[in-house]
Amino acid sequence: MREKRRTAQPIMVADPRPTKAYVGIGSNIGNSRSHSVEAIRLIIEDKRVKLLAVSSLYLTSPVSGVAQNDFINCVISIAWDGLPHELLAFLQGIEERMGRERTIRHGPRIIDLDILLFGDLILSDPELKIPHQELHRRRFAVVPCLEIDPGLVHPVYDKPLRSFLAIIGEKQKVKNLGRVSIDALASENHPTSAWDLWE
């Protein structure tokens, strides 16, 4: 499949409008379901974030060669009021706050937060690549993205995201475990009444 040749331009100023971003969430250490829900809660408590949708939780098989437990994965879509590198720094801060240790590449992790899509932006620099460079190869990312928005298009290849499922195949296990309840995400600073766009 041929990739469109488009050079990402440096982003100098923030768009005055929030950008719709898709964030992948994964965990396979400890209570992975609780870690995933806690990560969502920490993300949406930030004033720069408006929650748009949350996929189901999925039990998924690891895709690396490192022996480890299955993952719990999900995807959220948010409106982000800021630059993509600011979102990256924000998510990495949550990972550190939750105790992530980067000791084994592609190894087990208590929490993993990835920017999968950021509007239709195509960006490639040493710190950040958007769309996520492995998005179209990972069933555990594509399936929850499509649950949220079946019409998503991959900005680099300019093809429907669902078209990659046939290429990926069924080898990667992705089992739907059900939705996260609104009450599980509620907090004193972020009551359930805040989700006017919740599905």
Sequence and secondary structure as in RCSB ss.txt:
>XXXX:A:sequence
MREKRRTAQPIMVADPRPTKAYVGIGSNIGNSRSHSVEAIRLIIEDKRVKLLAVSSLYLTSPVSGVAQNDFINCV
ISIAWDGLPHELLAFLQGIEERMGRERTIRHGPRIIDLDILLFGDLILSDPELKIPHQELHRRRFAVVPCLEIDP
GLVHPVYDKPLRSFLAIIGEKQKVKNLGRVSIDALASENHPTSAWDLWE
>XXXX:A:secstr
            S  SS EEEEEEEEE SSSHHHHHHHHHHHHHTSTTEEEEEE  EEEE   SSS    EEEEE
EEEEE S HHHHHHHHHHHHHHTT    STT   S EEEEEEETT  EE SS EES TTGGG HHHHHHHHHH T
T EETTTTEEGGGGHHHH S S EEEEE   HHHH BTTB GGG TT  
